[in-house]
Amino acid sequence: MSQSKEWKILAGMAGVFAVFYLAPLGHPRVEGAVTEALALTQWYAREHVILCLLPAFWIAGAIGTFVSQQSVMRYFGPDAPKATSYGVASVSGTILAVCSCTVLPLFSGIYRMGAGLGPAVAFLYSGPAINALAIILTAKVLGLQLGVARAVGAVVFSVVIGVIMHLLFRREERAKAAKIAELPESAPPRPLWQTSVFFGLMVGVLVFANWGHSDRPDDFFARVHVAKWWITSGLAVLLGLVLWRWLKLAPMRLAAIAAGAALTAALAPGHPTLAVLVSVAGLAWATAGQPGEAGEWFSQSWDNAKQIFPLLIGGVLVAGLLLGRPGHEGLVPNEWIARSVGGNSLAANAFSAVAGALMYFATLTEVPILQGLIGSGMGTGPALALLLAGPALSLPSMIVINSVIGPKKTAAYVGLVVVLSTLVGWGYGEIAG
């Protein structure tokens, strides 16, 4: 081992020691920040891991198992038709409606299967940024003008950032495409329509299990929300039939999973998340160690979980320590943030974009947070900058993205999101007054 690496290890150990040795644990702000870090991590574990992350891990594992690299390259590779690849990637958020962390396993899956950096990054940005319900809520609570600006900006951003990332790293992308092109093309194990149905059912479970609440009882979103668990259960039953007929999973095991989920739902009717947890655990029991595609599906899903989950939990913990939960303070006082985003200067827009990129926003939570900041004097430009940077990025997501595409590409992606959000927010503030 080189001497420089030994010095880096020593510096890291010394830094960790200094933090624990010198930490002013008796100070109220430090104690409050530690509490906020644990509270945010607990909230994330309760609200997002079971319903969002676990289904996303299984979908990502299915991409690695059931989708050939040639298929991914055909539609999302560097040489794929740009209108198709960027068009599909840029509007995916209207279907998925996931947060910046839930989209990560899906992004990792398609990128590692050969998707070009540009379309993959467009998908990564659009997944959490172009949430139809969040945009509607933005227009209703913060005004139609800001809602439309958010929708248009998010769609355009996903394409522009993807194209720029492709141009910045086009040599690496060409080398990656050449290596994948050398692989022998394998025949798909089943017709395309069966694979599409399989993925459609899994995405349907993810979407409807996380369907957001609407304040208006008579609109479409509210009616779907009332029936969301019936819809999710129906899709899960159809998925079970697919697993039996096409993946040849043991029908007795699938029946046991369904019975366990139904019994859990009956014993704990106010906690449908527990039934989902039982279903996911049962699926792992039914596929782990099985021969063929079923066992490979479990292995791929488990590999994604091992890589991403610890980084996400650690990132959420750090984000809570620094910034706290919505309405609560971490080490950084909320008044500093509120004071720094007034007016429409470039500095205010840049601060808003950076703060949004570091904070963790669960789906729809950015709207009430912004409502409070605007009431405290936040300008319309910085508000849009936060809406464009916040939902698509967070400190936890940056840590995971770095593990997938490396520090250089991660820095470029984060920099593009922050800079473009700053400029567009400033321009919008100048026009909107």
VOGU-3710 file (C-alpha; in Angstrom, 3 decimals, decimal comma):
1> msqskewkil> 0,000/0,000/0,000  1,391/3,421/-0,963  2,499/5,920/1,655  0,002/8,535/0,425  -2,879/6,112/0,916  -1,672/5,361/4,452  -1,667/9,092/5,210  -5,233/9,397/3,900  -6,352/6,550/6,157  -4,622/8,194/9,120
11> agmagvfavf> -6,260/11,544/8,322  -9,685/9,912/8,124  -9,220/8,129/11,440  -7,975/11,326/13,070  -10,953/13,276/11,711  -13,471/10,770/13,081  -11,684/10,793/16,430  -11,679/14,607/16,541  -15,405/14,794/15,788  -16,315/12,496/18,668
21> ylaplghprv> -13,707/13,968/21,026  -14,560/17,633/20,471  -18,305/17,430/19,731  -20,161/19,845/22,051  -22,830/17,296/22,946  -24,284/19,426/25,704  -25,109/22,303/23,334  -28,867/22,502/22,629  -28,414/22,907/18,856  -26,123/19,880/18,623
31> egavtealal> -28,465/17,752/20,716  -31,412/18,955/18,638  -29,570/18,179/15,399  -28,774/14,632/16,553  -32,427/14,138/17,453  -33,477/15,502/14,052  -31,060/13,171/12,269  -32,533/10,146/14,034  -36,115/11,411/13,587  -35,667/12,011/9,840
41> tqwyarehvi> -34,079/8,595/9,386  -36,921/6,946/11,318  -39,510/8,811/9,247  -37,732/7,762/6,044  -37,610/4,138/7,179  -41,326/4,120/8,022  -42,648/6,074/5,041  -40,369/5,209/2,136  -38,351/2,031/2,557  -41,170/-0,536/2,437
51> lcllpafwia> -43,491/1,101/-0,100  -40,885/2,794/-2,307  -37,422/1,290/-2,044  -38,245/-2,395/-1,743  -40,442/-2,500/-4,891  -37,826/-0,392/-6,689  -35,100/-2,906/-5,797  -37,190/-5,734/-7,292  -37,857/-3,721/-10,464  -34,154/-2,906/-10,792
61> gaigtfvsqq> -33,294/-6,581/-10,287  -35,818/-7,523/-12,967  -34,151/-5,108/-15,405  -30,846/-6,912/-14,890  -32,459/-10,349/-15,232  -35,207/-10,120/-17,833  -34,068/-7,279/-20,108  -31,204/-7,954/-22,507  -28,405/-5,441/-22,920  -29,135/-5,326/-26,625
71> svmryfgpda> -32,702/-4,205/-25,920  -31,541/-1,456/-23,582  -28,949/-0,334/-26,123  -31,544/-0,317/-28,894  -33,814/2,133/-27,090  -31,555/3,953/-24,622  -27,981/3,430/-25,830  -25,703/6,188/-27,180  -26,692/5,315/-30,760  -30,427/4,961/-30,089
81> pkatsygvas> -32,847/7,411/-31,760  -32,613/10,551/-29,653  -36,296/11,414/-29,976  -37,248/8,007/-28,570  -34,693/7,716/-25,760  -34,911/11,276/-24,452  -38,645/11,521/-25,079  -39,435/8,462/-22,967  -36,907/9,379/-20,260  -38,090/12,989/-19,954
91> vsgtilavcs> -41,731/12,161/-19,172  -41,199/9,068/-17,012  -41,814/11,068/-13,857  -45,459/11,588/-14,719  -45,903/7,804/-14,478  -43,524/6,847/-11,672  -44,174/9,704/-9,203  -41,195/8,748/-7,019  -38,754/10,724/-4,870  -35,073/11,338/-5,573
101> ctvlplfsgi> -34,056/8,220/-3,605  -36,608/5,747/-4,962  -35,569/6,417/-8,567  -31,953/5,437/-7,821  -32,292/1,620/-8,088  -34,142/2,043/-11,398  -31,481/4,429/-12,712  -28,730/2,059/-11,596  -30,474/-0,856/-13,310  -30,875/0,725/-16,750
111> yrmgaglgpa> -27,418/2,364/-16,682  -25,605/-0,845/-15,827  -27,528/-2,695/-18,504  -26,104/-0,402/-21,168  -28,291/2,709/-21,304  -26,448/5,777/-22,514  -25,429/8,296/-19,882  -27,620/10,996/-21,446  -30,949/9,100/-21,453  -30,166/7,520/-18,071
121> vaflysgpai> -29,508/10,934/-16,517  -32,642/12,351/-18,162  -34,578/9,526/-16,496  -32,774/10,137/-13,195  -33,807/13,798/-13,198  -37,327/13,419/-14,543  -38,368/10,550/-12,253  -38,823/12,701/-9,139  -39,031/16,129/-10,822  -42,035/15,620/-13,132
131> nalaiiltak> -44,526/14,253/-10,646  -47,965/15,127/-12,037  -49,643/15,414/-8,625  -46,798/17,551/-7,246  -47,026/19,928/-10,203  -50,803/20,209/-9,819  -50,379/20,858/-6,092  -47,747/23,508/-6,868  -50,149/25,306/-9,201  -53,009/25,099/-6,692
141> vlglqlgvar> -51,056/26,218/-3,609  -48,331/28,462/-5,028  -50,067/29,771/-8,148  -50,698/28,630/-11,715  -47,743/30,585/-13,094  -45,225/28,855/-10,822  -46,838/25,452/-11,459  -46,558/25,829/-15,235  -42,992/27,124/-14,925  -42,081/24,087/-12,830
151> avgavvfsvv> -43,648/21,630/-15,303  -42,046/23,157/-18,394  -38,702/23,683/-16,678  -38,523/20,099/-15,396  -39,236/18,519/-18,799  -36,758/20,786/-20,591  -34,160/20,316/-17,843  -34,222/16,543/-18,106  -33,450/16,656/-21,834  -30,895/19,489/-21,652
161> igvimhllfr> -28,989/17,968/-18,731  -29,020/14,547/-20,399  -27,707/15,914/-23,704  -24,958/17,926/-21,989  -23,881/14,908/-19,922  -23,714/12,844/-23,113  -21,549/15,481/-24,831  -19,230/15,870/-21,838  -18,530/12,135/-21,610  -19,152/11,010/-25,187
171> reerakaaki> -15,772/9,274/-25,534  -16,420/7,076/-22,510  -19,926/6,400/-23,782  -18,616/5,300/-27,175  -16,137/2,925/-25,526  -18,901/1,504/-23,333  -21,188/1,021/-26,338  -18,411/-0,718/-28,279  -17,788/-3,205/-25,475  -21,471/-4,063/-25,177
181> aelpesappr> -21,789/-4,402/-28,965  -19,143/-7,142/-28,867  -21,310/-9,294/-26,610  -23,238/-12,076/-28,350  -26,906/-11,251/-28,842  -29,075/-13,653/-26,910  -32,625/-14,559/-27,785  -35,222/-13,227/-25,331  -36,640/-15,952/-23,052  -40,231/-14,807/-23,706
191> plwqtsvffg> -42,179/-12,530/-26,039  -41,867/-8,781/-25,588  -45,520/-8,435/-24,607  -45,063/-10,795/-21,659  -42,038/-8,848/-20,420  -43,991/-5,598/-20,823  -46,921/-6,961/-18,801  -44,550/-8,177/-16,092  -42,859/-4,783/-15,728  -46,155/-2,933/-16,057
201> lmvgvlvfan> -47,609/-4,823/-13,107  -44,553/-4,142/-10,932  -44,546/-0,436/-11,799  -48,300/-0,355/-11,157  -47,800/-1,762/-7,649  -45,091/0,859/-6,989  -47,196/3,753/-8,302  -50,519/2,948/-6,640  -49,019/1,896/-3,298  -47,484/5,383/-3,119
211> wghsdrpddf> -50,429/7,310/-4,572  -50,584/10,683/-2,828  -53,502/12,230/-0,971  -55,436/15,131/-2,506  -57,194/17,843/-0,519  -60,121/17,952/-2,954  -62,435/14,970/-2,348  -64,078/15,167/-5,774  -61,061/15,141/-8,066  -59,482/12,178/-9,873
221> farvhvakww> -56,472/11,876/-7,554  -58,674/11,751/-4,460  -60,922/9,038/-5,920  -57,911/6,920/-6,845  -56,416/7,470/-3,384  -59,554/6,050/-1,755  -59,238/2,871/-3,829  -55,425/2,700/-3,958  -55,049/-0,427/-1,819  -57,754/-2,305/-3,721
231> itsglavllg> -55,990/-1,414/-6,969  -52,589/-2,352/-5,534  -53,931/-5,686/-4,277  -55,475/-6,479/-7,647  -52,213/-5,747/-9,428  -50,335/-7,885/-6,884  -52,674/-10,823/-7,565  -52,108/-10,484/-11,315  -48,365/-10,304/-10,679  -48,598/-13,520/-8,696
241> lvlwrwlkla> -50,299/-15,225/-11,661  -47,503/-13,996/-13,934  -44,877/-15,360/-11,544  -46,622/-18,721/-11,542  -47,280/-19,056/-15,259  -44,193/-17,423/-16,769  -41,488/-17,660/-14,085  -42,669/-21,076/-12,866  -42,615/-20,144/-9,166  -44,196/-22,773/-6,925
251> pmrlaaiaag> -47,953/-22,102/-6,701  -48,058/-23,242/-3,065  -45,455/-20,649/-2,115  -47,314/-17,914/-3,989  -50,546/-18,956/-2,280  -48,796/-18,809/1,100  -47,556/-15,284/0,323  -51,061/-14,141/-0,631  -52,557/-15,721/2,479  -49,932/-14,119/4,711
261> aaltaalapg> -50,533/-10,675/3,191  -54,326/-11,038/3,479  -54,073/-12,195/7,106  -51,770/-9,281/7,964  -54,160/-6,807/6,322  -57,075/-8,283/8,302  -55,242/-8,217/11,654  -53,802/-4,723/11,096  -56,291/-2,922/8,832  -54,863/0,505/9,636
271> hptlavlvsv> -51,332/-0,494/8,608  -51,341/-1,700/4,990  -47,575/-1,208/4,856  -47,172/-4,348/6,966  -49,005/-6,395/4,331  -46,632/-5,036/1,695  -43,662/-5,993/3,880  -45,011/-9,528/4,273  -45,480/-9,774/0,484  -41,942/-8,578/-0,246
281> aglawatagq> -40,447/-10,927/2,348  -42,511/-13,759/0,889  -41,276/-12,989/-2,617  -37,705/-13,190/-1,361  -38,504/-16,559/0,255  -40,056/-17,830/-2,984  -37,163/-16,791/-5,252  -33,965/-17,032/-3,176  -31,852/-20,012/-4,183  -34,215/-21,055/-6,975
291> pgeagewfsq> -32,718/-22,233/-10,266  -32,951/-20,155/-13,433  -34,513/-16,704/-13,760  -36,239/-16,640/-10,382  -32,993/-17,118/-8,458  -31,157/-14,650/-10,689  -33,914/-12,077/-10,119  -33,457/-12,370/-6,349  -29,658/-12,128/-6,658  -29,830/-8,993/-8,811
301> swdnakqifp> -32,338/-7,355/-6,455  -30,266/-8,250/-3,405  -27,092/-6,866/-4,999  -28,870/-3,546/-5,620  -30,142/-3,435/-2,042  -26,709/-4,173/-0,569  -25,097/-1,355/-2,517  -27,749/1,342/-2,291  -29,579/0,925/1,025  -26,643/1,595/3,429
311> lliggvlvag> -25,610/4,676/1,444  -29,154/6,037/1,421  -29,698/5,558/5,147  -26,329/7,156/5,908  -27,130/10,070/3,604  -30,539/10,651/5,191  -28,891/10,618/8,621  -26,363/13,291/7,571  -29,052/15,377/5,843  -31,153/15,330/9,012
321> lllgrpgheg> -28,149/16,313/11,121  -27,385/19,335/8,932  -30,838/20,522/7,868  -33,357/18,733/10,075  -36,887/17,795/9,066  -39,425/20,164/7,484  -40,394/22,629/10,196  -37,471/21,615/12,451  -33,847/22,697/12,593  -30,595/20,803/12,292
331> lvpnewiars> -27,143/22,319/12,703  -28,010/24,946/10,061  -30,598/27,421/11,440  -33,729/27,808/9,312  -33,516/31,583/9,631  -30,243/31,547/7,708  -31,999/29,841/4,807  -35,048/32,129/4,931  -32,837/35,230/5,078  -30,681/34,104/2,142
341> vggnslaana> -33,473/33,505/-0,402  -35,212/36,887/-0,378  -35,290/39,018/-3,521  -34,130/37,779/-6,899  -30,372/38,172/-6,949  -28,170/35,504/-8,496  -26,810/34,810/-5,010  -30,314/34,198/-3,638  -31,160/31,871/-6,522  -27,844/30,034/-6,190
351> fsavagalmy> -28,316/29,594/-2,444  -31,843/28,295/-3,010  -30,650/25,815/-5,649  -27,783/24,546/-3,469  -30,019/24,254/-0,394  -32,636/22,396/-2,435  -29,998/20,046/-3,836  -28,789/19,128/-0,337  -32,170/18,792/1,406  -34,220/15,619/1,194
361> fatltevpil> -37,739/16,212/-0,136  -40,217/13,386/-0,019  -42,824/13,521/-2,785  -45,146/16,550/-2,341  -43,382/17,886/0,789  -41,580/20,598/-1,150  -44,836/22,513/-1,698  -45,745/23,251/1,964  -42,073/23,972/2,708  -41,991/26,530/-0,084
371> qgligsgmgt> -45,308/27,971/1,048  -43,737/28,725/4,416  -40,558/30,169/2,883  -42,517/32,398/0,499  -44,522/33,625/3,493  -41,176/34,494/5,129  -40,098/36,616/2,158  -38,691/34,135/-0,382  -38,653/35,514/-3,929  -40,446/33,796/-6,836
381> gpalalllag> -37,164/33,164/-8,646  -35,482/31,334/-5,755  -38,739/29,428/-5,236  -38,577/28,054/-8,783  -34,849/27,340/-8,391  -35,618/25,209/-5,337  -38,471/23,426/-7,136  -36,170/22,528/-10,038  -33,200/21,391/-7,938  -34,816/20,059/-4,756
391> palslpsmiv> -37,027/17,120/-5,767  -34,437/15,777/-8,241  -31,457/15,873/-5,880  -30,634/15,290/-2,237  -27,523/14,562/-0,237  -28,455/10,855/0,072  -29,069/10,569/-3,675  -25,719/12,213/-4,481  -23,906/9,594/-2,400  -25,605/6,752/-4,284
401> insvigpkkt> -25,201/8,361/-7,727  -21,472/8,658/-7,017  -21,301/4,906/-6,354  -22,978/4,202/-9,725  -21,339/6,619/-12,182  -18,292/7,873/-10,265  -17,315/11,246/-8,767  -16,552/13,046/-12,034  -19,924/12,365/-13,642  -21,735/12,959/-10,343
411> aayvglvvvl> -20,065/16,353/-9,919  -21,014/17,277/-13,479  -24,644/16,225/-12,988  -25,050/18,016/-9,660  -23,305/21,101/-11,041  -25,589/21,210/-14,083  -28,724/20,898/-11,967  -27,618/23,652/-9,570  -26,339/26,064/-12,243  -29,331/25,661/-14,561
421> stlvgwgyge> -31,776/25,931/-11,642  -30,033/29,125/-10,556  -30,132/30,719/-14,009  -33,700/29,694/-14,802  -34,893/30,803/-11,368  -33,193/34,180/-11,784  -34,644/34,631/-15,288  -38,121/33,672/-14,108  -37,871/36,080/-11,190  -36,906/38,918/-13,552
431> iag> -39,856/38,189/-15,862  -42,432/37,493/-13,157  -41,330/40,455/-11,099
//
